[in-house]
Amino acid sequence: MCGATEGGLSLDGVDVAKEAIIQGQVLRGEEPVGNAYVRLLDRTGEFTAEVPTSATGHFRFFAGDGEWTLRTLAPKAEVVDKQVVAQTGVVAEVAIAI
């Protein structure tokens, strides 16, 4: 589960039943990390997409069903890879500690 509390990413206007959503927050300790980048890599490691984190460390991808890797790049931190499974109708919440 994501460590995000109320005030995280809103799903208003998103038809969760028709989407495979991967979202979460990048944290250093308990502090959110804004201006980091999270990359979405397919099961072969091929680059698919990249988004910057918000000021509150949040990110979101709309992905296809299956296994994915989230690669996080942030200043003064090692690269962090985290595996996640996306499934239509499910919001995969991910907390990434750097």
Number of C-alpha atoms within 10 A of each C-alpha: 8 15 16 20 7 6 7 16 16 8 9 7 6 10 10 14 12 11 19 21 24 23 17 24 26 31 20 13 9 10 12 21 23 19 18 21 20 27 18 24 19 17 12 9 12 11 13 11 14 17 16 18 22 18 11 18 23 26 22 21 19 14 20 16 15 13 15 22 21 22 19 24 19 19 12 7 12 10 12 15 17 14 13 16 17 21 19 17 14 16 20 19 18 22 17 22 18 18
